[in-house]
Amino acid sequence: MLGIPMAAMSYVARRFEATRALPAMYSIDDHLPQHYVSALTPAGVQNEFGD
């Protein structure tokens, strides 16, 4: 259960340049939809975000 507050704090820390380099095991940011779309898109094919 301690992972949930740590994930939220990591999400906030990634928003500020001064704290972006701090190590974090988990982040809510990792589970945003664009990361799933990018992970499931075949290599060499652009996804809907242009990546």
DRENDO-1510 file (C-alpha; in Angstrom, 1 decimal, always signed):
<recs>
REC; n; res; u; v; w
REC; 1; MET; +0.0; +0.0; +0.0 .
REC; 2; LEU; +3.0; +2.3; +0.4 .
REC; 3; GLY; +3.6; +2.2; -3.3 .
REC; 4; ILE; +0.5; +4.2; -4.1 .
REC; 5; PRO; +1.5; +7.4; -2.3 .
REC; 6; MET; +5.1; +7.0; -3.6 .
REC; 7; ALA; +3.8; +6.7; -7.2 .
REC; 8; ALA; +1.8; +9.9; -6.8 .
REC; 9; MET; +4.8; +11.7; -5.4 .
REC; 10; SER; +6.9; +10.5; -8.2 .
REC; 11; TYR; +4.4; +11.8; -10.7 .
REC; 12; VAL; +4.6; +15.2; -9.2 .
REC; 13; ALA; +8.4; +15.1; -9.0 .
REC; 14; ARG; +8.6; +14.4; -12.8 .
REC; 15; ARG; +6.8; +17.6; -13.5 .
REC; 16; PHE; +9.6; +19.8; -12.0 .
REC; 17; GLU; +13.0; +19.9; -13.7 .
REC; 18; ALA; +14.9; +20.1; -10.3 .
REC; 19; THR; +13.4; +16.8; -9.1 .
REC; 20; ARG; +13.1; +15.0; -12.4 .
REC; 21; ALA; +16.4; +13.1; -11.9 .
REC; 22; LEU; +15.4; +11.6; -8.6 .
REC; 23; PRO; +15.1; +7.8; -8.7 .
REC; 24; ALA; +11.6; +6.4; -8.4 .
REC; 25; MET; +10.5; +2.8; -8.6 .
REC; 26; TYR; +6.9; +3.5; -9.6 .
REC; 27; SER; +5.0; +6.4; -11.2 .
REC; 28; ILE; +1.4; +6.9; -12.2 .
REC; 29; ASP; +2.9; +8.6; -15.3 .
REC; 30; ASP; +4.0; +5.2; -16.5 .
REC; 31; HIS; +0.4; +4.1; -16.9 .
REC; 32; LEU; -1.0; +6.9; -19.0 .
REC; 33; PRO; -2.7; +5.8; -22.2 .
REC; 34; GLN; +0.0; +7.2; -24.6 .
REC; 35; HIS; +2.6; +4.9; -23.0 .
REC; 36; TYR; +0.4; +1.9; -23.7 .
REC; 37; VAL; -0.2; +3.0; -27.3 .
REC; 38; SER; +3.5; +3.6; -27.9 .
REC; 39; ALA; +4.4; +0.2; -26.4 .
REC; 40; LEU; +1.9; -1.7; -28.6 .
REC; 41; THR; +2.7; +0.1; -31.8 .
REC; 42; PRO; +5.0; -2.0; -34.1 .
REC; 43; ALA; +8.5; -0.7; -34.8 .
REC; 44; GLY; +8.7; +1.6; -37.7 .
REC; 45; VAL; +5.0; +2.6; -37.6 .
REC; 46; GLN; +4.0; +6.0; -36.3 .
REC; 47; ASN; +1.3; +6.0; -33.6 .
REC; 48; GLU; -1.5; +8.6; -33.4 .
REC; 49; PHE; +0.9; +10.9; -31.4 .
REC; 50; GLY; +3.4; +11.0; -34.3 .
REC; 51; ASP; +6.0; +9.1; -32.3 .
</recs>
